[in-house]
Amino acid sequence: MKTQYFTATSLDGFIATEDDSLDWLFPLGDINDTSYPDFISGVGALAMGSTTYEWMLRNAQAVAAETGSAWPYSQPTWVFSTRALPAVPGANLSFVQGDVRPVHSEMCEAAAGKNIWIVGGGDLAGQFYDAGLLNEIIVQVGSVTLGKGKPLFPRRLSSASLALASVRQVGTGFAELRYQVST
Ligand SMILES: NC(=O)c1ccc[n+]([C@@H]2O[C@H](COP(=O)([O-])OP(=O)(O)OC[C@H]3O[C@@H](n4cnc5c(N)ncnc54)[C@H](OP(=O)(O)O)[C@@H]3O)[C@@H](O)[C@H]2O)c1
């Protein structure tokens, strides 16, 4: 069982524009050509921050057109927020806030031996890292730069903490990098 931060990033290290658009991401390639299908089959629980969740709410129609459902995840999902947010009907959601450690324990129990996916954003993944709970970072590095935006991982990790485990080319749009994280 691993806790994994799996995300796509621009070449200059942003996972969304400043105004939370992902329009730059979709022309880069088909997610089914990346390791995503294999990755998601191993996931038993998800965590995301409120901006990521609100992107799902705002783009429900497009997500449904792409995946067949406004909420494409069957796994239980923990949404971090200090605010009251609307739920997606039919989604298995828990709204939580504060320390990630007790939430991680709940997620481990729910995941029942499968992996935990930290969907994003970068600071939430950083909070799991700070707590010594992050095992892997898997990034699809897109052939695009954004100049500014929401950061991939706003933490400082020494080279001793990050070991590059694999590199894979996905067409001309992505390089997929997998890092083991030691805490
Ligand atoms: N490129 C990709 O593959 C990819 C993947 C994931 C996400 N994204 C995008 O990247 C952007 C990420 O946005 P973001 O950097 O703002 O991060 P985010 O983690 O989605 O949202 C951050 C917000 O979550 C809440 N939060 C975080 N930690 C919390 C905690 N411990 N307790 C309570 N609340 C907490 C806070 O908001 P409140 O308390 O005000 O609610 C915080 O401002 C989004 O646009 C998303 O769609 C892209």
The ligand as a MOL file (V3000), in Angstrom:
LIG
                    3D

  0  0  0     0  0            999 V3000
M  V30 BEGIN CTAB
M  V30 COUNTS 48 52 0 0 0
M  V30 BEGIN ATOM
M  V30 1 N -2.6120 18.9440 -13.7180 0
M  V30 2 C -3.2830 18.0460 -13.0270 0
M  V30 3 O -3.2410 16.8370 -13.3420 0
M  V30 4 C -4.0470 18.4780 -11.8190 0
M  V30 5 C -4.2630 17.5770 -10.7620 0
M  V30 6 C -4.9290 18.0140 -9.6490 0
M  V30 7 C -5.3780 19.3160 -9.5740 0
M  V30 8 N -5.2000 20.1530 -10.6230 0 CHG=1
M  V30 9 C -5.6640 21.5390 -10.5860 0
M  V30 10 O -4.6830 22.2590 -9.8530 0
M  V30 11 C -5.3040 23.2770 -9.0610 0
M  V30 12 C -4.9100 23.0330 -7.6220 0
M  V30 13 O -5.3700 24.0650 -6.8580 0
M  V30 14 P -4.6810 24.4840 -5.4670 0
M  V30 15 O -3.2220 24.5520 -5.6280 0
M  V30 16 O -5.4410 25.6820 -4.9910 0 CHG=-1
M  V30 17 O -4.9050 23.2430 -4.4870 0
M  V30 18 P -6.1100 22.4060 -3.8390 0
M  V30 19 O -5.4090 21.4760 -2.9040 0
M  V30 20 O -6.9950 21.7830 -4.8590 0
M  V30 21 O -6.9840 23.4560 -3.0080 0
M  V30 22 C -6.4010 24.2050 -1.9720 0
M  V30 23 C -7.4570 24.5380 -0.9400 0
M  V30 24 O -7.8860 23.3480 -0.2610 0
M  V30 25 C -8.1960 23.6540 1.0900 0
M  V30 26 N -7.2650 22.9110 1.9480 0
M  V30 27 C -6.0280 22.4110 1.6210 0
M  V30 28 N -5.5020 21.7720 2.6890 0
M  V30 29 C -6.3970 21.8650 3.6830 0
M  V30 30 C -6.4200 21.3860 5.0220 0
M  V30 31 N -5.4120 20.6630 5.5560 0
M  V30 32 N -7.5280 21.6490 5.7740 0
M  V30 33 C -8.5530 22.3560 5.2450 0
M  V30 34 N -8.5960 22.8410 4.0010 0
M  V30 35 C -7.5210 22.5870 3.2290 0
M  V30 36 C -8.0050 25.1680 1.2430 0
M  V30 37 O -9.1920 25.8400 0.8270 0
M  V30 38 P -10.5370 26.1970 1.6530 0
M  V30 39 O -10.2920 25.9040 3.0930 0
M  V30 40 O -10.7810 27.6360 1.3840 0
M  V30 41 O -11.6120 25.3420 1.0410 0
M  V30 42 C -6.9630 25.4460 0.1760 0
M  V30 43 O -6.9320 26.7750 -0.2370 0
M  V30 44 C -6.7950 23.1620 -9.3490 0
M  V30 45 O -7.1510 24.0610 -10.3700 0
M  V30 46 C -6.9830 21.7290 -9.8660 0
M  V30 47 O -8.0830 21.5980 -10.7560 0
M  V30 48 C -4.5040 19.7760 -11.7170 0
M  V30 END ATOM
M  V30 BEGIN BOND
M  V30 1 1 1 2
M  V30 2 2 2 3
M  V30 3 1 2 4
M  V30 4 1 4 5
M  V30 5 2 4 48
M  V30 6 2 5 6
M  V30 7 1 6 7
M  V30 8 2 7 8
M  V30 9 1 8 9
M  V30 10 1 8 48
M  V30 11 1 9 10
M  V30 12 1 9 46
M  V30 13 1 10 11
M  V30 14 1 11 12
M  V30 15 1 11 44
M  V30 16 1 12 13
M  V30 17 1 13 14
M  V30 18 2 14 15
M  V30 19 1 14 16
M  V30 20 1 14 17
M  V30 21 1 17 18
M  V30 22 2 18 19
M  V30 23 1 18 20
M  V30 24 1 18 21
M  V30 25 1 21 22
M  V30 26 1 22 23
M  V30 27 1 23 24
M  V30 28 1 23 42
M  V30 29 1 24 25
M  V30 30 1 25 26
M  V30 31 1 25 36
M  V30 32 1 26 27
M  V30 33 1 26 35
M  V30 34 2 27 28
M  V30 35 1 28 29
M  V30 36 1 29 30
M  V30 37 2 29 35
M  V30 38 1 30 31
M  V30 39 2 30 32
M  V30 40 1 32 33
M  V30 41 2 33 34
M  V30 42 1 34 35
M  V30 43 1 36 37
M  V30 44 1 36 42
M  V30 45 1 37 38
M  V30 46 2 38 39
M  V30 47 1 38 40
M  V30 48 1 38 41
M  V30 49 1 42 43
M  V30 50 1 44 45
M  V30 51 1 44 46
M  V30 52 1 46 47
M  V30 END BOND
M  V30 END CTAB
M  END
